[in-house]
Amino acid sequence: MMNRIHNLFGRKKENILSIYFTAGYPSLDDTTQIIRHLDAAGVDLIELGMPFSDPLADGPVIQESGQKAIQNGMSVKVLFEQLKDLRSSTEIPVILMGYLNPILQFGEEQFIEKCVGTGIDGVIIPDMPLPYYKEHWEQLCRKKGLSNILLITPETTDSRIAEIDVNSDGFIYMVSSNSITGSNKAMDLQKGYFERIEKMELRNPRLIGFGIHDQQSFDNACSYSNGAIIGSAFINHLSKEGTSADSIQKFYKKIKP
């Protein structure tokens, strides 16, 4: 079943810009406004972070934004309430990214139904084991047209990458290094890793994330993939420059002049 992610990659093959930010940050009610402003600025894809108290892969910037969002009152339930009218104002592809524990507490089937009902196009759940996804999620996600995006790292073996390619739907999240989000060290480009993945000729398109923070690192990542994901740098911008349309347009122009 086609969704907005498939349509995006169907019409655009390169220089795709995906922006990650934490739902409920800087203020609880900023979520949908930021989505609209990112869409208006020209961003291709949005990854909306569901804050969690123990985010293993997140660097300090995203961790702090998540803690603030939780203090603001953000939860999975509140987020879906905020997103109920999402598709009345934007058609940009939106993905929810977060950890399995809050989803289990909310209810897995209910979570998938809410994603579909609010117009969410895909999910990224880094700590969900692939066998668990295949047993508990795959059938319902495919039936409902909800993409499951899986991650690979420089340490992921070729056989594992091939398995992930078969079970991913939408794109593969290509982690630039064995690092946490927001680490500029992550984009000390691992040329051998990127070239190895290119030679595999995977079925799914790829977006590179972790360490992308400016035009140079974005362009560099795009030379090895279909595009790149920016998170910590955007959250830093929101904390310093605010959430206005002008502020978000200014950030976009720094990445894509």
C-alpha positions as a Python dict, from the first residue, in 0.01 Angstrom:
ca = {
    (1, 'M'): (0, 0, 0),
    (2, 'M'): (145, 337, -107),
    (3, 'N'): (183, 619, 141),
    (4, 'R'): (343, 965, 138),
    (5, 'I'): (692, 824, 203),
    (6, 'H'): (670, 601, -105),
    (7, 'N'): (537, 892, -309),
    (8, 'L'): (824, 1116, -195),
    (9, 'F'): (1096, 871, -297),
    (10, 'G'): (906, 794, -615),
    (11, 'R'): (929, 1152, -736),
    (12, 'K'): (1258, 1262, -576),
    (13, 'K'): (1577, 1057, -579),
    (14, 'E'): (1837, 1287, -423),
    (15, 'N'): (1903, 1571, -178),
    (16, 'I'): (1608, 1476, 40),
    (17, 'L'): (1607, 1671, 366),
    (18, 'S'): (1444, 1510, 668),
    (19, 'I'): (1415, 1707, 991),
    (20, 'Y'): (1378, 1547, 1334),
    (21, 'F'): (1242, 1733, 1634),
    (22, 'T'): (1096, 1634, 1969),
    (23, 'A'): (719, 1656, 2008),
    (24, 'G'): (623, 1899, 2284),
    (25, 'Y'): (944, 2101, 2265),
    (26, 'P'): (1020, 2383, 2329),
    (27, 'S'): (659, 2418, 2449),
    (28, 'L'): (389, 2154, 2469),
    (29, 'D'): (172, 2306, 2196),
    (30, 'D'): (452, 2381, 1946),
    (31, 'T'): (433, 2044, 1769),
    (32, 'T'): (188, 2107, 1486),
    (33, 'Q'): (304, 2466, 1431),
    (34, 'I'): (662, 2346, 1374),
    (35, 'I'): (535, 2081, 1130),
    (36, 'R'): (350, 2345, 928),
    (37, 'H'): (650, 2580, 925),
    (38, 'L'): (886, 2300, 814),
    (39, 'D'): (648, 2212, 534),
    (40, 'A'): (626, 2574, 422),
    (41, 'A'): (1006, 2608, 432),
    (42, 'G'): (1047, 2322, 186),
    (43, 'V'): (1155, 2027, 403),
    (44, 'D'): (1083, 1690, 240),
    (45, 'L'): (1014, 1468, 542),
    (46, 'I'): (958, 1508, 916),
    (47, 'E'): (1058, 1269, 1193),
    (48, 'L'): (866, 1347, 1509),
    (49, 'G'): (1033, 1224, 1826),
    (50, 'M'): (823, 1074, 2104),
    (51, 'P'): (1008, 1167, 2425),
    (52, 'F'): (1116, 885, 2655),
    (53, 'S'): (1287, 891, 2993),
    (54, 'D'): (1569, 653, 2892),
    (55, 'P'): (1664, 725, 2529),
    (56, 'L'): (1972, 510, 2470),
    (57, 'A'): (2072, 635, 2124),
    (58, 'D'): (2008, 1004, 2183),
    (59, 'G'): (2278, 1260, 2248),
    (60, 'P'): (2250, 1534, 2511),
    (61, 'V'): (2058, 1782, 2295),
    (62, 'I'): (1777, 1539, 2210),
    (63, 'Q'): (1780, 1394, 2562),
    (64, 'E'): (1735, 1741, 2712),
    (65, 'S'): (1458, 1826, 2468),
    (66, 'G'): (1284, 1500, 2557),
    (67, 'Q'): (1310, 1568, 2930),
    (68, 'K'): (1167, 1916, 2879),
    (69, 'A'): (886, 1781, 2663),
    (70, 'I'): (795, 1525, 2931),
    (71, 'Q'): (798, 1803, 3192),
    (72, 'N'): (571, 2002, 2961),
    (73, 'G'): (322, 1713, 2972),
    (74, 'M'): (394, 1535, 2644),
    (75, 'S'): (295, 1170, 2616),
    (76, 'V'): (190, 934, 2337),
    (77, 'K'): (-175, 1005, 2419),
    (78, 'V'): (-125, 1383, 2414),
    (79, 'L'): (70, 1361, 2089),
    (80, 'F'): (-207, 1178, 1906),
    (81, 'E'): (-455, 1435, 2034),
    (82, 'Q'): (-234, 1711, 1891),
    (83, 'L'): (-207, 1530, 1558),
    (84, 'K'): (-578, 1459, 1510),
    (85, 'D'): (-615, 1738, 1253),
    (86, 'L'): (-268, 1697, 1102),
    (87, 'R'): (-387, 1622, 750),
    (88, 'S'): (-614, 1924, 733),
    (89, 'S'): (-308, 2151, 710),
    (90, 'T'): (-22, 1952, 551),
    (91, 'E'): (54, 1659, 323),
    (92, 'I'): (424, 1631, 412),
    (93, 'P'): (529, 1276, 509),
    (94, 'V'): (550, 1241, 889),
    (95, 'I'): (720, 959, 1079),
    (96, 'L'): (702, 889, 1453),
    (97, 'M'): (1034, 793, 1608),
    (98, 'G'): (1071, 660, 1959),
    (99, 'Y'): (1124, 367, 2189),
    (100, 'L'): (916, 56, 2240),
    (101, 'N'): (837, 93, 2611),
    (102, 'P'): (594, 389, 2584),
    (103, 'I'): (425, 218, 2289),
    (104, 'L'): (376, -101, 2491),
    (105, 'Q'): (224, 106, 2771),
    (106, 'F'): (-8, 277, 2525),
    (107, 'G'): (-100, -49, 2351),
    (108, 'E'): (66, -166, 2031),
    (109, 'E'): (-242, -225, 1819),
    (110, 'Q'): (-400, 96, 1942),
    (111, 'F'): (-76, 280, 1858),
    (112, 'I'): (-78, 152, 1500),
    (113, 'E'): (-445, 237, 1460),
    (114, 'K'): (-383, 590, 1591),
    (115, 'C'): (-89, 636, 1354),
    (116, 'V'): (-306, 542, 1060),
    (117, 'G'): (-603, 745, 1183),
    (118, 'T'): (-401, 1064, 1223),
    (119, 'G'): (-215, 1029, 895),
    (120, 'I'): (127, 916, 1020),
    (121, 'D'): (316, 746, 738),
    (122, 'G'): (580, 543, 920),
    (123, 'V'): (756, 452, 1243),
    (124, 'I'): (1118, 423, 1355),
    (125, 'I'): (1159, 222, 1675),
    (126, 'P'): (1534, 165, 1723),
    (127, 'D'): (1504, -76, 2015),
    (128, 'M'): (1243, -304, 1857),
    (129, 'P'): (1411, -635, 1760),
    (130, 'L'): (1342, -741, 1404),
    (131, 'P'): (1197, -1082, 1506),
    (132, 'Y'): (958, -901, 1740),
    (133, 'Y'): (846, -670, 1459),
    (134, 'K'): (790, -962, 1225),
    (135, 'E'): (582, -1151, 1483),
    (136, 'H'): (379, -867, 1636),
    (137, 'W'): (376, -572, 1391),
    (138, 'E'): (448, -668, 1033),
    (139, 'Q'): (111, -800, 924),
    (140, 'L'): (-88, -511, 1070),
    (141, 'C'): (157, -245, 946),
    (142, 'R'): (150, -380, 592),
    (143, 'K'): (-228, -408, 598),
    (144, 'K'): (-264, -49, 718),
    (145, 'G'): (7, 98, 494),
    (146, 'L'): (231, 206, 782),
    (147, 'S'): (600, 198, 689),
    (148, 'N'): (857, 45, 923),
    (149, 'I'): (1199, 208, 889),
    (150, 'L'): (1498, 12, 1016),
    (151, 'L'): (1850, 130, 1101),
    (152, 'I'): (2194, 12, 995),
    (153, 'T'): (2537, 114, 1131),
    (154, 'P'): (2900, 65, 1021),
    (155, 'E'): (2904, -254, 1229),
    (156, 'T'): (2600, -409, 1060),
    (157, 'T'): (2704, -713, 855),
    (158, 'D'): (2617, -751, 489),
    (159, 'S'): (2384, -1042, 564),
    (160, 'R'): (2205, -842, 830),
    (161, 'I'): (2176, -541, 597),
    (162, 'A'): (2021, -765, 331),
    (163, 'E'): (1767, -889, 587),
    (164, 'I'): (1691, -532, 696),
    (165, 'D'): (1645, -430, 332),
    (166, 'V'): (1385, -702, 283),
    (167, 'N'): (1195, -601, 597),
    (168, 'S'): (1218, -221, 565),
    (169, 'D'): (943, -26, 400),
    (170, 'G'): (1000, 331, 286),
    (171, 'F'): (1373, 381, 335),
    (172, 'I'): (1669, 260, 539),
    (173, 'Y'): (1802, 487, 814),
    (174, 'M'): (2178, 473, 764),
    (175, 'V'): (2348, 572, 1090),
    (176, 'S'): (2671, 749, 995),
    (177, 'S'): (2879, 606, 1280),
    (178, 'N'): (2870, 413, 1604),
    (179, 'S'): (2788, 727, 1796),
    (180, 'I'): (2500, 908, 1960),
    (181, 'T'): (2288, 1167, 1785),
    (182, 'G'): (2434, 1514, 1764),
    (183, 'S'): (2798, 1407, 1753),
    (184, 'N'): (2982, 1594, 1478),
    (185, 'K'): (3240, 1316, 1497),
    (186, 'A'): (2974, 1101, 1333),
    (187, 'M'): (3026, 1276, 1002),
    (188, 'D'): (3400, 1224, 983),
    (189, 'L'): (3280, 1045, 677),
    (190, 'Q'): (3332, 673, 685),
    (191, 'K'): (3392, 646, 314),
    (192, 'G'): (3450, 272, 318),
    (193, 'Y'): (3121, 208, 500),
    (194, 'F'): (2920, 428, 265),
    (195, 'E'): (3079, 280, -46),
    (196, 'R'): (3017, -73, 84),
    (197, 'I'): (2646, 3, 118),
    (198, 'E'): (2632, 164, -227),
    (199, 'K'): (2776, -148, -387),
    (200, 'M'): (2504, -364, -229),
    (201, 'E'): (2240, -200, -453),
    (202, 'L'): (1970, -223, -189),
    (203, 'R'): (1601, -225, -277),
    (204, 'N'): (1521, 64, -41),
    (205, 'P'): (1645, 422, -69),
    (206, 'R'): (1873, 543, 212),
    (207, 'L'): (1891, 850, 433),
    (208, 'I'): (2202, 919, 643),
    (209, 'G'): (2159, 1045, 998),
    (210, 'F'): (2366, 1130, 1309),
    (211, 'G'): (2608, 1422, 1287),
    (212, 'I'): (2446, 1612, 998),
    (213, 'H'): (2446, 1976, 1107),
    (214, 'D'): (2520, 2217, 821),
    (215, 'Q'): (2524, 2252, 443),
    (216, 'Q'): (2861, 2081, 404),
    (217, 'S'): (2773, 1772, 608),
    (218, 'F'): (2433, 1754, 437),
    (219, 'D'): (2585, 1772, 88),
    (220, 'N'): (2851, 1520, 186),
    (221, 'A'): (2591, 1273, 310),
    (222, 'C'): (2380, 1322, -1),
    (223, 'S'): (2672, 1220, -221),
    (224, 'Y'): (2643, 870, -69),
    (225, 'S'): (2266, 842, -27),
    (226, 'N'): (1928, 979, -127),
    (227, 'G'): (1940, 1242, 145),
    (228, 'A'): (2008, 1313, 509),
    (229, 'I'): (1843, 1362, 847),
    (230, 'I'): (1909, 1657, 1078),
    (231, 'G'): (1799, 1648, 1442),
    (232, 'S'): (2019, 1796, 1714),
    (233, 'A'): (2122, 2098, 1505),
    (234, 'F'): (1756, 2185, 1442),
    (235, 'I'): (1661, 2142, 1807),
    (236, 'N'): (1952, 2369, 1904),
    (237, 'H'): (1821, 2623, 1655),
    (238, 'L'): (1470, 2608, 1802),
    (239, 'S'): (1606, 2668, 2152),
    (240, 'K'): (1806, 2972, 2039),
    (241, 'E'): (1601, 3121, 1757),
    (242, 'G'): (1244, 3017, 1840),
    (243, 'T'): (973, 2839, 1645),
    (244, 'S'): (845, 3113, 1414),
    (245, 'A'): (805, 3060, 1041),
    (246, 'D'): (1092, 3303, 978),
    (247, 'S'): (1320, 3119, 1220),
    (248, 'I'): (1254, 2781, 1058),
    (249, 'Q'): (1294, 2925, 707),
    (250, 'K'): (1629, 3069, 818),
    (251, 'F'): (1744, 2724, 934),
    (252, 'Y'): (1635, 2563, 608),
    (253, 'K'): (1828, 2821, 405),
    (254, 'K'): (2145, 2741, 601),
    (255, 'I'): (2120, 2379, 487),
    (256, 'K'): (1983, 2441, 137),
    (257, 'P'): (2072, 2799, 33),
}
